[in-house]
Amino acid sequence: MNGSPDRTERGLNGFVGRNRMRVQRQYLILRELIRQPRVMGTLFPSSPALADEMACALSPSMMKSGILVELGAGTGPVTEGLLRRGVPPERLFVVEKSPALAECLSKRFPSVNVICCGAEELRSHIKGDEKIRAIISSLPFRSLPFDVGSAIMKEIEAALSPGGLFVQFTYALIGEMLHVPPTFKKVRSHLVLYNLPPAKVEVFRKPKRGERHREREEDGTAAAEAS
Ligand SMILES: C[S@@+](CC[C@H](N)C(=O)[O-])C[C@H]1O[C@@H](n2cnc3c(N)ncnc32)[C@H](O)[C@@H]1O
């Protein structure tokens, strides 16, 4: 066998530890799903491929000033993708309604700002005048009650700075995303097959000041940068 018994034991302990954490997170998801199926919206955490697809909408310059907000972070797979992309943890605010999941996020990402609240109250929990450059959401708009989804989207529209990006995934591979304001322009749409179930990531841009998007058309270009 290669390596000393010490190294082998440490490697084994690391493997067991990582998998124990994964099992604990999966248990939390299952428990929340049983408690509130429409709020949780899924049994499986997003795959790294889905998380990376969401994170790649963000340009490096977008991470240099202002803040980025993740909605419905769950146990943190997308948070992990955003950090992998290079988002500075102190500029990242993750919002999660479930106290148990928010606690899991705080332990897993001690340098990220974790807020336990409903996304519909976003602005009352983010103080200061830092611009919100992008909102990355895993909220299950299709399973949430219609009026809740609609209230959250109004909050997103108001909170996002002009020119900012709204990134959302859905398991509904066909059809339009629910509630997206007509002024938001779709700048990217991508299918991620390596996820359970496969998902579609869509990126929208809020118009800059003085700019109006007449129709929501896909122009195939990379996600525009927030001003
Ligand atoms: C589909 S799961 C996504 C979890 C994780 N981001 C992932 O990709 O695996 C949706 C998450 O949104 C949270 N959620 C649902 N409604 C919410 C709301 N109004 N405000 C904040 N979080 C909410 C749920 O508790 C759940 O953790």
The ligand as a Gaussian input file, in Angstrom:
#p B3LYP/6-31G(d) Opt

LIG

0 1
 C      -35.323000      24.189000      -4.552000
 S      -34.588000      24.469000      -2.942000
 C      -32.980000      24.993000      -3.472000
 C      -31.925000      24.725000      -2.439000
 C      -30.482000      24.920000      -2.921000
 N      -30.209000      26.280000      -3.331000
 C      -30.164000      24.001000      -4.062000
 O      -30.013000      24.510000      -5.177000
 O      -30.082000      22.802000      -3.855000
 C      -35.427000      25.972000      -2.525000
 C      -34.991000      26.641000      -1.232000
 O      -35.686000      27.884000      -1.118000
 C      -36.077000      28.079000       0.231000
 N      -37.233000      29.004000       0.223000
 C      -38.488000      28.751000      -0.206000
 N      -39.258000      29.847000      -0.094000
 C      -38.456000      30.824000       0.388000
 C      -38.652000      32.202000       0.683000
 N      -39.843000      32.792000       0.532000
 N      -37.614000      32.919000       1.121000
 C      -36.385000      32.342000       1.290000
 N      -36.140000      31.047000       1.041000
 C      -37.154000      30.288000       0.590000
 C      -36.412000      26.673000       0.728000
 O      -36.386000      26.604000       2.139000
 C      -35.322000      25.861000       0.038000
 O      -34.192000      25.768000       0.826000

